[in-house]
Each structure stands twice: as structure tokens, then as C-alpha cells.
Amino acid sequence: MTVADHAPVDPVAVTPPEEEPGRPGLVTAAVVVWIVLGVLMIGTAVLFAVGLLFGSLDPTTEPIAVVAAMIVLAAAGVGTVVGARRLRDGSRTARIGLTVLGAVLGVVGLVQVTFLGVGGVWFVAFVVGAVLLHLPAARAWFGRSS
């Protein structure tokens, strides 16, 4: 054995450099939730269009109301998918926008189910998507210096 084989190891030299941590799983889960919700909104707009084209709407519903709902749903769906894709890169603006959307649609869905007795529990998915973006790991990731 040579002296070189027993030379002391400098711990600083073998420590790998600190890298920026990757995207937390919570943020990835939120991205998936928001993309699914955006696609569902777009799909609902398409279903409204099919109902309008084939005349299978409730006779008491005005076609202009259906067209307005289609436009709002399609725009919100596209905005949601775009925002969710921007979340992957750590966009704080997308985080704020989707949080507001989640809060508004969560409240609207809860009111709809509570007072009208119609709708589903989709409002829970919107709230979950917003809450995931504000848990500690996600907050730390979005709060990092860019």
C-alpha cells in the first residue's frame, strides 16, 4: 500500500453541491388535479354544444344562456389548463389565479348543492386543488427565489 491510498479525505471536496430541490409531490398533485378539472370544464362546454345542436336541452332553457355557459366554461377550462402547466415551473401568478378560481368555484358549488340540491361534489376538487398549493412544502417551493 502506498501513502496515497491512506491520505485523509477532505469532506468538503466530496460533498455534492447543493442543488435546488425538485418540485414537491404536493405541487405535482395540484397540477394533475387542475389539469383534470380544466379538461372537465372544456368537456362540459362541448356537451352543452352537443345538446344545443341536437335540441336536447330543457325547453325552459334559453339557448343564449347555454351559449354563455359554454363560453365561460370553455374559457375557464383553457385558462385552468394553461395555469396548471405554468404551475409546474413555479409560477406564482398561476398559483394565485388557480387559488382564486378554486375558492370561487368551491363556494359556488357548495351554495349550489346546499340551496338548490343539484350538482355534485366537484366543489371539493376545486378546494383541494387550491389547498394543495398552500401546504407548507408547496409554499416553500413557490417562495424560493427565482
C-alpha positions in Angstrom: 0.0 0.0 0.0 1.2 3.4 -0.8 0.8 6.6 1.2 -1.7 7.9 -1.4 -4.1 5.1 -0.5 -4.3 6.3 3.1 -4.4 10.0 2.5 -7.1 11.8 4.5 -10.2 12.7 2.6 -11.4 16.3 2.6 -15.1 16.2 3.4 -15.8 19.4 1.7 -14.4 18.1 -1.6 -16.7 15.0 -1.7 -19.9 16.7 -0.6 -22.0 17.3 -3.7 -23.0 20.8 -4.3 -26.4 21.9 -3.0 -29.0 21.8 -5.8 -32.3 23.5 -5.8 -34.9 20.9 -4.6 -37.2 19.5 -7.1 -40.9 20.2 -7.3 -42.7 18.8 -4.3 -45.2 16.0 -4.8 -48.0 18.3 -3.5 -47.4 20.7 -6.4 -47.4 17.8 -8.9 -50.6 16.5 -7.4 -52.1 20.0 -7.7 -51.1 20.3 -11.3 -52.8 17.0 -12.1 -55.9 18.0 -10.2 -56.1 21.3 -12.0 -55.5 19.8 -15.5 -58.2 17.2 -14.9 -60.6 20.0 -13.7 -59.8 22.1 -16.7 -60.4 19.3 -19.2 -63.7 18.5 -17.4 -64.8 22.1 -17.8 -63.9 22.1 -21.5 -65.7 18.7 -21.9 -68.8 20.1 -20.2 -68.8 23.1 -22.7 -68.6 20.6 -25.5 -71.5 18.6 -24.1 -73.6 21.8 -23.8 -72.8 22.5 -27.5 -73.9 19.0 -28.5 -77.1 19.4 -26.5 -77.7 22.8 -28.3 -77.0 21.3 -31.7 -79.3 18.3 -31.3 -82.0 20.2 -29.5 -81.9 18.0 -26.4 -82.0 20.9 -23.9 -84.6 21.6 -21.3 -87.4 23.6 -23.2 -87.4 26.3 -20.5 -83.7 27.0 -21.0 -82.9 29.9 -23.4 -80.2 29.0 -26.0 -78.4 32.2 -25.3 -77.9 31.1 -21.6 -76.4 27.8 -22.9 -74.1 29.6 -25.3 -73.0 31.9 -22.5 -72.3 29.0 -20.2 -70.4 27.2 -23.0 -68.2 30.3 -23.5 -67.5 30.7 -19.8 -66.8 27.0 -19.2 -64.5 26.8 -22.2 -62.6 29.9 -21.3 -62.2 28.9 -17.7 -61.2 25.4 -18.7 -58.5 26.6 -21.1 -57.3 29.1 -18.5 -57.1 26.4 -15.9 -55.1 24.0 -18.1 -52.7 26.8 -19.1 -52.4 27.9 -15.4 -51.8 24.3 -14.3 -49.0 23.9 -16.9 -47.4 27.2 -15.6 -47.6 25.8 -12.0 -45.0 23.2 -13.0 -42.5 25.9 -13.5 -43.3 27.6 -10.2 -45.4 30.5 -11.5 -46.7 32.5 -8.5 -49.2 34.2 -10.8 -50.7 30.9 -11.8 -50.8 29.8 -8.1 -52.8 33.0 -7.2 -55.1 32.6 -10.2 -55.9 29.0 -9.5 -56.3 29.6 -5.8 -58.9 32.3 -6.5 -60.6 30.1 -9.1 -60.7 27.2 -6.6 -62.1 29.4 -3.9 -64.8 30.9 -6.1 -65.9 27.7 -7.7 -65.7 25.9 -4.3 -68.1 28.4 -2.8 -70.4 28.4 -5.9 -70.5 24.6 -5.9 -71.3 24.5 -2.2 -74.1 27.0 -2.5 -75.5 25.1 -5.5 -75.6 21.8 -3.6 -76.8 23.3 -0.4 -79.6 25.6 -1.6 -80.6 24.1 -5.0 -80.0 20.4 -4.2 -78.3 19.9 -7.6 -74.8 19.4 -8.7 -72.2 17.2 -7.4 -69.2 17.3 -5.1 -66.9 18.9 -7.7 -66.6 21.9 -5.4 -64.4 19.7 -3.2 -62.0 19.0 -6.0 -61.6 22.8 -6.6 -61.0 23.4 -2.9 -58.5 20.5 -2.8 -56.6 21.9 -5.8 -56.3 25.3 -4.1 -55.4 24.0 -0.7 -52.6 21.8 -2.1 -50.9 24.9 -3.4 -50.8 26.4 0.1 -49.5 23.5 2.2 -46.0 24.1 3.7 -43.9 22.2 1.1 -45.7 24.0 -1.7 -45.4 27.4 0.0 -41.7 26.9 0.4 -41.3 25.9 -3.2 -43.3 28.8 -4.6 -41.5 31.1 -2.1 -38.0 30.3 -3.3 -36.0 33.0 -5.0 -36.4 32.7 -8.8 
